[in-house]
């Protein structure tokens, strides 16, 4: 199954959507960005949430993102 079908079928996790969004922004892929936004809204409507990661278990990227957001 290709990336676009997976986005349409709401297969990706929130974390995977973050990665896809970063790549789509770099490439200027507006179609993918629209599908990512739709997928996030769909997941939220279904009651899905991001999995919480403790500070001890976070990756270097998660720590950097948390610090950049001021958390």
PyMOL commands that set and color helices and strands:
alter all, ss='L'
color gray80, all
select helices_A, chain A and resi 3-8+14-27+30-46+55-57+60-68
alter helices_A, ss='H'
color red, helices_A
deselect
rebuild
show_as cartoon
